[in-house]
Amino acid sequence: MASFKGTEFYTESGSKVVVGELLTEQGFPVDHIEIKVNKEFINYPQVAQRARIEGVVRLYIDISEQSKIEKTRVTRGIGGGCDEAALNLIRNSEFIVTSNNNNKTTVSERYYISVLYVL
């Protein structure tokens, strides 16, 4: 059974976009990454809304030791323009990565992020 943990945002049409992580048995915890979402890029494509497309876009990001995004890729999409919208949102957000220990040392790593689209 999967659950979703993230920050909710609402579009002008009242649709919900949630940025965070999909928690599964395998899990890809991102507890040592802070995501500062650029709200200008919150978008639920009209094509997807008209087609009643909902779901989770899963993607990964490679982040450098300086907390810069080096690469992003959708690993599981839902179509309707949501995959591209999720990529655009993540590419225009800011990430602060710290190590799992308490000394706040930055690390270079791959993180799995999910963007949930709900009508």
C-alpha atoms as an extended CHARMM CRD file, in Angstrom:
* protein
*
       119  EXT
         1         1  MET       CA              0.0000000000        0.0000000000        0.0000000000  PROA      1               0.0000000000
         2         2  ALA       CA              1.3610000000        3.4150000000       -0.9270000000  PROA      2               0.0000000000
         3         3  SER       CA              0.7450000000        6.7860000000        0.6650000000  PROA      3               0.0000000000
         4         4  PHE       CA              1.7960000000       10.2790000000       -0.3000000000  PROA      4               0.0000000000
         5         5  LYS       CA              3.6380000000       12.8660000000        1.7860000000  PROA      5               0.0000000000
         6         6  GLY       CA              4.1070000000       16.3600000000        0.4200000000  PROA      6               0.0000000000
         7         7  THR       CA              3.1290000000       20.0120000000        0.1860000000  PROA      7               0.0000000000
         8         8  GLU       CA             -0.2170000000       20.8780000000       -1.3880000000  PROA      8               0.0000000000
         9         9  PHE       CA             -0.7750000000       23.6870000000       -3.8780000000  PROA      9               0.0000000000
        10        10  TYR       CA             -4.0390000000       24.6850000000       -5.5580000000  PROA      10              0.0000000000
        11        11  THR       CA             -4.4870000000       26.0360000000       -9.0770000000  PROA      11              0.0000000000
        12        12  GLU       CA             -6.9370000000       28.7900000000      -10.0290000000  PROA      12              0.0000000000
        13        13  SER       CA             -9.3910000000       26.1110000000      -11.1840000000  PROA      13              0.0000000000
        14        14  GLY       CA             -9.3150000000       24.4720000000       -7.7410000000  PROA      14              0.0000000000
        15        15  SER       CA             -7.2810000000       21.4550000000       -8.8370000000  PROA      15              0.0000000000
        16        16  LYS       CA             -4.6150000000       20.2160000000       -6.4550000000  PROA      16              0.0000000000
        17        17  VAL       CA             -0.9210000000       19.6480000000       -7.1640000000  PROA      17              0.0000000000
        18        18  VAL       CA              1.1340000000       18.0070000000       -4.4190000000  PROA      18              0.0000000000
        19        19  VAL       CA              4.9400000000       17.9200000000       -4.4930000000  PROA      19              0.0000000000
        20        20  GLY       CA              6.6560000000       15.3720000000       -2.2930000000  PROA      20              0.0000000000
        21        21  GLU       CA              7.2780000000       11.6710000000       -2.1560000000  PROA      21              0.0000000000
        22        22  LEU       CA              5.2600000000        8.5710000000       -2.8130000000  PROA      22              0.0000000000
        23        23  LEU       CA              5.8380000000        6.2570000000        0.1320000000  PROA      23              0.0000000000
        24        24  THR       CA              5.9110000000        2.6020000000       -0.8620000000  PROA      24              0.0000000000
        25        25  GLU       CA              7.2780000000       -0.5480000000        0.7010000000  PROA      25              0.0000000000
        26        26  GLN       CA             10.5100000000       -0.0370000000       -1.2620000000  PROA      26              0.0000000000
        27        27  GLY       CA             10.3800000000        3.6890000000       -0.6010000000  PROA      27              0.0000000000
        28        28  PHE       CA             12.7670000000        6.4050000000       -1.6400000000  PROA      28              0.0000000000
        29        29  PRO       CA             12.8450000000        8.6020000000        1.4540000000  PROA      29              0.0000000000
        30        30  VAL       CA             13.8930000000       12.1820000000        0.8740000000  PROA      30              0.0000000000
        31        31  ASP       CA             14.0570000000       13.2400000000        4.5040000000  PROA      31              0.0000000000
        32        32  HSD       CA             17.3340000000       15.0800000000        4.0240000000  PROA      32              0.0000000000
        33        33  ILE       CA             16.2300000000       17.2700000000        1.1520000000  PROA      33              0.0000000000
        34        34  GLU       CA             14.2590000000       20.4900000000        1.3950000000  PROA      34              0.0000000000
        35        35  ILE       CA             12.2560000000       21.4640000000       -1.6680000000  PROA      35              0.0000000000
        36        36  LYS       CA             11.4820000000       25.1400000000       -2.1810000000  PROA      36              0.0000000000
        37        37  VAL       CA              8.7990000000       25.0200000000       -4.8520000000  PROA      37              0.0000000000
        38        38  ASN       CA              8.5750000000       27.9910000000       -7.1990000000  PROA      38              0.0000000000
        39        39  LYS       CA              4.8050000000       28.5630000000       -7.0980000000  PROA      39              0.0000000000
        40        40  GLU       CA              4.8780000000       30.3130000000      -10.4910000000  PROA      40              0.0000000000
        41        41  PHE       CA              5.4010000000       26.8890000000      -12.0500000000  PROA      41              0.0000000000
        42        42  ILE       CA              2.5000000000       25.0830000000      -10.3430000000  PROA      42              0.0000000000
        43        43  ASN       CA              0.4560000000       23.9130000000      -13.3050000000  PROA      43              0.0000000000
        44        44  TYR       CA             -2.2390000000       21.3230000000      -13.8990000000  PROA      44              0.0000000000
        45        45  PRO       CA             -2.4570000000       21.2320000000      -17.7060000000  PROA      45              0.0000000000
        46        46  GLN       CA             -5.8990000000       22.0080000000      -19.1000000000  PROA      46              0.0000000000
        47        47  VAL       CA             -5.6540000000       19.0380000000      -21.4660000000  PROA      47              0.0000000000
        48        48  ALA       CA             -5.2480000000       16.7270000000      -18.4720000000  PROA      48              0.0000000000
        49        49  GLN       CA             -8.0720000000       18.4050000000      -16.5880000000  PROA      49              0.0000000000
        50        50  ARG       CA            -10.4580000000       18.0980000000      -19.5470000000  PROA      50              0.0000000000
        51        51  ALA       CA             -9.4890000000       14.4300000000      -19.9750000000  PROA      51              0.0000000000
        52        52  ARG       CA             -9.9370000000       13.9020000000      -16.1980000000  PROA      52              0.0000000000
        53        53  ILE       CA             -6.3500000000       12.6350000000      -15.8630000000  PROA      53              0.0000000000
        54        54  GLU       CA             -5.2080000000       12.2770000000      -12.2660000000  PROA      54              0.0000000000
        55        55  GLY       CA             -2.2650000000       10.4860000000      -10.7260000000  PROA      55              0.0000000000
        56        56  VAL       CA              1.3610000000       10.6150000000       -9.7150000000  PROA      56              0.0000000000
        57        57  VAL       CA              4.2570000000       11.6330000000      -11.9340000000  PROA      57              0.0000000000
        58        58  ARG       CA              7.4240000000       10.0590000000      -10.5540000000  PROA      58              0.0000000000
        59        59  LEU       CA             10.7790000000       11.4760000000      -11.4920000000  PROA      59              0.0000000000
        60        60  TYR       CA             14.3300000000       11.5410000000      -10.3300000000  PROA      60              0.0000000000
        61        61  ILE       CA             16.7110000000       14.4070000000       -9.9070000000  PROA      61              0.0000000000
        62        62  ASP       CA             20.4680000000       14.2860000000       -9.6770000000  PROA      62              0.0000000000
        63        63  ILE       CA             21.6600000000       17.0460000000       -7.3870000000  PROA      63              0.0000000000
        64        64  SER       CA             25.2660000000       18.1580000000       -7.0700000000  PROA      64              0.0000000000
        65        65  GLU       CA             27.1260000000       18.7760000000       -3.8320000000  PROA      65              0.0000000000
        66        66  GLN       CA             26.2920000000       22.4700000000       -4.3340000000  PROA      66              0.0000000000
        67        67  SER       CA             22.5360000000       21.6360000000       -4.3720000000  PROA      67              0.0000000000
        68        68  LYS       CA             22.2900000000       22.2950000000       -8.1250000000  PROA      68              0.0000000000
        69        69  ILE       CA             20.0830000000       20.1310000000      -10.3260000000  PROA      69              0.0000000000
        70        70  GLU       CA             22.2640000000       18.2590000000      -12.7970000000  PROA      70              0.0000000000
        71        71  LYS       CA             19.6810000000       15.9890000000      -14.4080000000  PROA      71              0.0000000000
        72        72  THR       CA             15.9550000000       15.2680000000      -14.2360000000  PROA      72              0.0000000000
        73        73  ARG       CA             13.9400000000       12.5030000000      -15.8300000000  PROA      73              0.0000000000
        74        74  VAL       CA             10.3860000000       11.1910000000      -15.5720000000  PROA      74              0.0000000000
        75        75  THR       CA             10.4290000000        7.5480000000      -14.4920000000  PROA      75              0.0000000000
        76        76  ARG       CA              6.6580000000        7.0770000000      -14.5510000000  PROA      76              0.0000000000
        77        77  GLY       CA              4.2660000000        9.4910000000      -16.1830000000  PROA      77              0.0000000000
        78        78  ILE       CA              0.5250000000        9.9350000000      -16.5310000000  PROA      78              0.0000000000
        79        79  GLY       CA              0.2900000000       11.9060000000      -19.7880000000  PROA      79              0.0000000000
        80        80  GLY       CA             -1.9310000000       14.8370000000      -20.6640000000  PROA      80              0.0000000000
        81        81  GLY       CA              0.9630000000       17.2670000000      -20.3040000000  PROA      81              0.0000000000
        82        82  CYS       CA              1.4040000000       16.4380000000      -16.6090000000  PROA      82              0.0000000000
        83        83  ASP       CA              4.8120000000       14.8180000000      -17.1550000000  PROA      83              0.0000000000
        84        84  GLU       CA              6.1780000000       17.9520000000      -18.8210000000  PROA      84              0.0000000000
        85        85  ALA       CA              4.5260000000       20.1970000000      -16.2100000000  PROA      85              0.0000000000
        86        86  ALA       CA              6.1160000000       18.1820000000      -13.3840000000  PROA      86              0.0000000000
        87        87  LEU       CA              9.5570000000       18.3670000000      -15.0180000000  PROA      87              0.0000000000
        88        88  ASN       CA              9.1880000000       22.1150000000      -15.5060000000  PROA      88              0.0000000000
        89        89  LEU       CA              8.0990000000       22.5620000000      -11.8890000000  PROA      89              0.0000000000
        90        90  ILE       CA             11.0230000000       20.5720000000      -10.5040000000  PROA      90              0.0000000000
        91        91  ARG       CA             13.5790000000       22.2030000000      -12.8020000000  PROA      91              0.0000000000
        92        92  ASN       CA             12.4550000000       25.6110000000      -11.5600000000  PROA      92              0.0000000000
        93        93  SER       CA             12.4280000000       24.7440000000       -7.8690000000  PROA      93              0.0000000000
        94        94  GLU       CA             15.2590000000       25.0120000000       -5.3800000000  PROA      94              0.0000000000
        95        95  PHE       CA             16.6780000000       22.1010000000       -3.4220000000  PROA      95              0.0000000000
        96        96  ILE       CA             18.6920000000       22.1580000000       -0.2350000000  PROA      96              0.0000000000
        97        97  VAL       CA             20.3210000000       18.8160000000        0.4320000000  PROA      97              0.0000000000
        98        98  THR       CA             22.0100000000       17.7880000000        3.6420000000  PROA      98              0.0000000000
        99        99  SER       CA             23.4840000000       14.5050000000        4.7100000000  PROA      99              0.0000000000
       100       100  ASN       CA             21.6320000000       12.0340000000        6.9020000000  PROA      100             0.0000000000
       101       101  ASN       CA             23.7720000000       13.0470000000        9.8660000000  PROA      101             0.0000000000
       102       102  ASN       CA             23.2930000000       16.2320000000       11.8380000000  PROA      102             0.0000000000
       103       103  ASN       CA             26.3070000000       18.1530000000       10.5790000000  PROA      103             0.0000000000
       104       104  LYS       CA             24.4180000000       19.5280000000        7.5390000000  PROA      104             0.0000000000
       105       105  THR       CA             27.2060000000       18.5260000000        5.1430000000  PROA      105             0.0000000000
       106       106  THR       CA             25.9780000000       18.5250000000        1.5630000000  PROA      106             0.0000000000
       107       107  VAL       CA             26.1280000000       15.4180000000       -0.5730000000  PROA      107             0.0000000000
       108       108  SER       CA             25.7310000000       14.6370000000       -4.2760000000  PROA      108             0.0000000000
       109       109  GLU       CA             22.9510000000       12.1530000000       -4.8290000000  PROA      109             0.0000000000
       110       110  ARG       CA             19.9250000000       10.9840000000       -6.8330000000  PROA      110             0.0000000000
       111       111  TYR       CA             16.5100000000       11.6820000000       -5.3280000000  PROA      111             0.0000000000
       112       112  TYR       CA             13.1080000000       10.4010000000       -6.3500000000  PROA      112             0.0000000000
       113       113  ILE       CA             10.3720000000       13.0160000000       -6.1920000000  PROA      113             0.0000000000
       114       114  SER       CA              6.6960000000       12.6510000000       -7.0080000000  PROA      114             0.0000000000
       115       115  VAL       CA              4.1300000000       15.1920000000       -8.1750000000  PROA      115             0.0000000000
       116       116  LEU       CA              0.5130000000       14.2570000000       -7.5160000000  PROA      116             0.0000000000
       117       117  TYR       CA             -2.2680000000       15.6970000000       -9.6790000000  PROA      117             0.0000000000
       118       118  VAL       CA             -5.8190000000       15.6020000000       -8.2470000000  PROA      118             0.0000000000
       119       119  LEU       CA             -8.9700000000       17.1350000000       -9.7340000000  PROA      119             0.0000000000
